[in-house]
Amino acid sequence: MAQQKKHIVEAKETLYGLSKKYQISIDELRKSNPQLKDRAPQIGETLIIPDKTSSPNQKKKDNAVTTNTSNKSFEKDIDTSKEFIYITVEPKETLYRISKKYKISIDSIKKLNPNMDEKGPKIGEILKLYATTNKIKNQNSKDSDSTKSNAKEDNVAISKSTVNDKNENVINVVMFLPFHTETTEKNEERNIAKEFYSGAFIALDSLTNKGRKINVNLLDSGEDNKFKETLNTYDFSNTQLIIGPLFKSGIISVANKIKKIPIVSPFTSSDELDNYSNLILYDTKDQILAEKLVEEMMKKYSGEKIYILYDNDHVEVAHYVKSLLLNKKKNIEIVLTQKAEDIKPQQNLVTQEYNKIYSIIISEDNNLLTNYLNNIINWNTDQLQPISLYYSSLFDNKKYSGKLLDFGLIYSDTKYVNEYGFNEQKTINAYKKKFCNTPGKYAIVGFDVTYDILNRMDNNGILYDKYMKSEAKQLSNKYSFIRIKNNGAWANQGARIIQLLK
């Protein structure tokens, strides 16, 4: 008991959310709280939180995804002129089997992965290897059953080698991720890349289990000069899909170089990307969120005064929301403000009663949101209808959550994962089995983007417009795409509009 903590369940808290908060698995939560075996946690309920340092699964988790942070003294033993690949250790794979499979000495594997356990790699651990001798193997659909069992590994293999033969029914994918293989220093982008790929790996595994044949070439977009060199020298002639880079500048560089191959932008939907016809923007644009939110708001609206609270990063969006509202009703009284204290209860001077007002918050700044929430916390619930363009973790804060529930807060959300859904549970369990951990936000995006786009392509890697326009639900969001303008980028128009109700 000395290694256990207690947690009182607050509004909207779920097993999935608690597992992320305390960095333990859902199974560990249920073992410590048997009453949760067949139900969700209840508001006000006291839960036992096992100390993660005492968990036997923690050791597995620590070894599941490791960062190669070797000392620079190892550099003289490593041939930095060679390219690298990253492989995920499968069950029954030993150092000897890996060295034979990838034609690399055991000593080289140890030098490239100094954090690996002395007894050998763990299942799910990602290893760095030399790539020069490894080739992706394409499997024909008529292979024997024994060959098919190996095809699953080959179809999700990562390599820097070029695919020379374009086989029928095989989709050739390039994935640009910032692994920063040129350095062993700690790097946040590398952590994001590894987490993103872990989710993509589960998506690839799921698709190949359903009979899809996919070759993935993983290219490093971390160091700028090496990234530019790769863009200029890599043979994209047999590539049917590019996923990444993860960030805007990299996406623009690839889009300026490659005009015909579909390019997926996982994280950014900046307006600067709108004119590239082969770009697919998975992050829902603010304008689309605004349109959906205003549409939902107008179902309840009956002429009340509206405040729009925004910060310096969202000036254009705030004015866009105002224009949307005025297009719906021309005589709406709208006040644009960047100060939370400007939003005050509206008292009728004749009746002395308070008129209800609407407040729309367009900000991800925690300071501004905190000021706003502190301002309204003592208002009567019939005085205000709060609406937010974005979800904030502050909405779940115990200080505010009960009041926001009373107000019936409305907000849009593109990152909500329903941990009780059948398909969601199946995917989360597959991830936990592979990596001994619950998927983080970048892993969830990695899964969603990879699974969704490849599922829209036919077996020959062709992406038809009709497939882009159809709606599909993945782990965290809905996805359906429209052209932003004639011959412009494809933009996701999926989003959830959520209202808190008692």
Secondary structure as UniProt FT lines:
FT   TURN            2..3
FT   STRAND          4..8
FT   TURN            11..12
FT   HELIX           15..22
FT   HELIX           26..32
FT   HELIX           34..36
FT   TURN            43..44
FT   STRAND          46..50
FT   HELIX           52..54
FT   HELIX           56..64
FT   HELIX           72..77
FT   TURN            80..81
FT   STRAND          84..88
FT   TURN            91..92
FT   HELIX           95..102
FT   HELIX           106..112
FT   TURN            114..115
FT   TURN            118..119
FT   TURN            123..124
FT   STRAND          126..130
FT   TURN            132..133
FT   TURN            141..142
FT   HELIX           145..155
FT   STRAND          158..159
FT   TURN            168..169
FT   STRAND          170..177
FT   TURN            181..182
FT   HELIX           188..209
FT   TURN            210..211
FT   STRAND          213..220
FT   HELIX           224..233
FT   TURN            237..238
FT   STRAND          241..243
FT   HELIX           248..257
FT   STRAND          263..265
FT   HELIX           271..273
FT   TURN            274..275
FT   TURN            277..278
FT   STRAND          279..281
FT   HELIX           286..297
FT   TURN            298..300
FT   STRAND          305..310
FT   HELIX           312..314
FT   HELIX           315..328
FT   TURN            330..331
FT   STRAND          334..337
FT   HELIX           340..342
FT   STRAND          346..347
FT   TURN            349..351
FT   STRAND          354..355
FT   STRAND          357..362
FT   HELIX           366..376
FT   TURN            377..378
FT   HELIX           381..383
FT   STRAND          384..388
FT   HELIX           393..396
FT   HELIX           398..407
FT   STRAND          410..413
FT   TURN            419..420
FT   HELIX           422..435
FT   HELIX           441..456
FT   TURN            459..460
FT   HELIX           465..469
FT   STRAND          472..473
FT   STRAND          478..479
FT   STRAND          481..483
FT   TURN            486..487
FT   STRAND          490..492
FT   STRAND          496..499
//
